[in-house]
Amino acid sequence: MQISFFVEFPKTDLNGLKYLSWPTNLYIAARNLEEFNKLKKKFKNKHIKKFIYWPVLSKKDGYWISPFSRRSELMKIFEELKNNKTSVMIDAELPTTQNFALYITQFFNFFRNRKLIKEFIKDYKDVYVAEYYPQGKIITSVLELLGLHFDPEKYNCKSIKMVYHSMRNFRKNFITKELKEGVDKFDKNYLVAYGVMYNGISWEPKITFSQLRMDLEIAKKANINEVIIFRLAGLNNKFASLLRKYTN
């Protein structure tokens, strides 16, 4: 199993770099490709296999990618990526905690924005989509209507399910079942994100050592190909020792 990391705030995430001693991918948040390419040069470690560009907006524009994000900023991101071969991760989340007013100002852009996002994910060669945690078929259908869920078979993308036990008390049996079904259906295109090991933009509570160990056991039994940890800044000797046991 490959264990990778989200890099949302490079200054603090650099602190965890020295503990990496296994093959990994880094998903780096940046406002544009120029910033992403500069940041890649700072993260020097022989174990990094791949850098994935994680485009983020300003808070006033929605920060994450959704049909409620400011249309002009979505268009800038996708236009810049035309004919580009950089691996990309779309963080598909609603802007509720960043700028609630976007639900009003972007209401009439919803369908155009959703189409724009769908077309990008379907047409781009190497795209990951970070999505809300597994919630059953009905909720998944609702998320699809909202432009927040993308079937890996239909869109030829990799789906990352955000299962953050520090923020939500998921039932073990439910998560185990959902992850196994996801792998059975989508194989290596079904990934899981765990955490949070270090707070992000919303100051989330941190995961305990024992809970992360349990999460890794679930992923291993479900044959998850890649686990992404939020985020690299939380890596230390203790966590590195645990994670190393689950790497290939």
N, C-alpha and C positions, 0 to 999 in steps of 0.2 A: 504494500500500500504506500502510495506517495503522500507525503505530508508537506503542504505548501502554506503560504502566508499571504494575508492581506497587508498592504502597506498604505495606510491612510494619511499618516502624518510623518513624513520622512525623517524629520529631525529626531523624533523620539524612536521611530522604528529602527533607525541605524544602530541603536543600542543593543538590539537583539541579534544583529548580524553575526557577531563573534561566536555565538553559540550554535550556529548552523554547521552540521557535520554530516549531512546526508543529502542526496539529490532532491532538489526542491524547485518550485516555481514561485515567483513573486508577482502579485497583482498590485500594481502601483497606481494610486490615485493621482491624477494630474488634470489641470485645466485645459491642456492642449498637448499636441504631439511634441512640440518643442520642449515643453517643460518635462514631459515624460522621458524623452531621450536624454536630457541633462541629468535627471534623477537616476537613470539606469547606471550612469558612469560612477555614481557615488556608492552604489551597492556592489562592492567588489568582493566576491566569494566564489571560489572554484566549484562549489557545490550547486550553484544556481544554474539550472538547465534552461529556464525560459522566463522572460519578462512579459507580463500581460498588461496592456494599457487599460486603466480603469478611469474613463472620463467622468469628471464630476463638474457640476455647475456651481455658481455662487449660491449662497443660501436664498437670496431674493429670487433666484431663477428656479429654485426647486431642489438644488443639490443633486438628487438622484434623477434617474431617467424614468419618466412616465408620460402619459398623454397630457398630464397637467403641468408639465415643465414648460417654461417659456419657449414658445415655438422658435423664435429667432435664434436662441442659443442651441436648441436641438439641431437646427439646420446647419449651424456653424460646425458642430462636432462631426456630423455625418458628411458634410461637404469636404472637410479636411481629410477624412478617411477614404475618400474615393481613390480607387486604384492603389491603395496602400496595402502592404502585406503584414502590418503589425497585428499581433494577436490582441483582441479587444474583449473586455468584460463589461457588459451592460448591467448596472445595478438597478434593477427594476423595483423601485419603491415609491410610495406616495409622498408628496411634499408636506404632509400634515404638520410635522414638527419643525419644519424649516420656514415655510411661508404659506400659511393657510389661505391667504388671499388669492393664491393661484387657482384655487377651485372656482373662483368667480372670474378672474381676468382671463383665464385660459379655457373657460367653459365652451366657448364657440370654436375653439381650436382642437377640441378633444378628438374628434374623428380624424381630422387631418394629421394630428400628431400621432395618433395610434397607427395610422397607415404608414407614416414615415418610419416609425420605429420597427414595425413589422417587416417592411421592405428591406430595411437595413440588415436586420438579423437574418432574414432569409437569403439575402444576396451576398453577404460578406463571407469570406472564405473561412475565417477562424474566429468564431465568436462564442464567448461564454455568457450565460445570463444568470446573475444572482437573483434568486426569487424567494418570496416568503415561504416559510416552512410548509411541509406536507399537511393538508387539512381535509383530505377526502375529496371525492369526485365533484360534489355540488359546489363547494367553495372554490375548487380548482377551476370549474367552469366560469364562475363569477370573476375570478382573477383574470381569466383569459379574455373575457368581455371588457375588462378594465385595461387591457393591454399590459398585464403584469405577469402573465404566464405564457410560455412558449414551448410547445411540444417539440422535443429534440428530433423526432422523426420527421415532423412536418417542416421544421425550420432548419434542420441540419445544423443544430447548435448543441452546445454542452450546457446542461442545466445544473446549477448549483443551488441546493436547498439549504437555506440558512436555519440551522437547528441550534439556536443559542440557549442552552440550558440555564445560563446565568440570568436570562431575561424572562424565560417562560418554563413552567413546570410540565414538560412533555411526559406523557405516560410511556414508559419503556416499551411495553408490548406494542403500542400503536406505532411508535417511531421505528421499532425493529421491523414490523410488518411493512410499513410504507417504504423504508429504504430497500428492503429485499425485493419488493414488487418493482420499485424503480430500476434496480439493477437488472432484474429479470427481463424487463421491457426495453431498457435503453442501454444496457451494458456499460461501457466506459464513458458514455455521454451523460451519465447520471452521477453527480458529485454531491458532496455534503460539506457545509461550512459549520465549524464548531467555535464556541467561545461564550462570552468574550474573555480573552486572556489579558486584554488591556483596553480601557475605554476608548470609544471613538468620538464622533462629533456630538453625540447625545449624552455622553457620560454614563454609559451603561455599567451595571454592576459586573464584577469579575467572576469568572467560573472558578470553582474549587478544583483542587488537584484530583480528588476522588471522583468528582463528576466527569471531568475530562477523561479520566482513565476508563470510566464506564462507557462514555460516548465512543471512545476508540475501539473498545471491545465490540460494541454494536456495529460499527462500520466494518470492522474486520470480518465479523460473522456474516454480514450482508454482502461481502465481496466488493465493497466500494473501492474503486481504483484510485481515487484521489480525495483526500481530505484537505480543506483549506481552513487554517486557524486565523481567527480575528483576535489580535493582530500581532505582528512581529515584535513590537515593543515589549510585549509581556514575556518573551522568551528569556529564560534564565537557566542555570545549571540543573535545577530540579525538574523543570518542565522539559528541558532538552533531553534529559535522561529518560523520561517517560516516553516522549515522542519517538525517540530513536529505536525503542523496542518494537514499534509498530511499522517501521519503514522496511522496504524491501531490501 
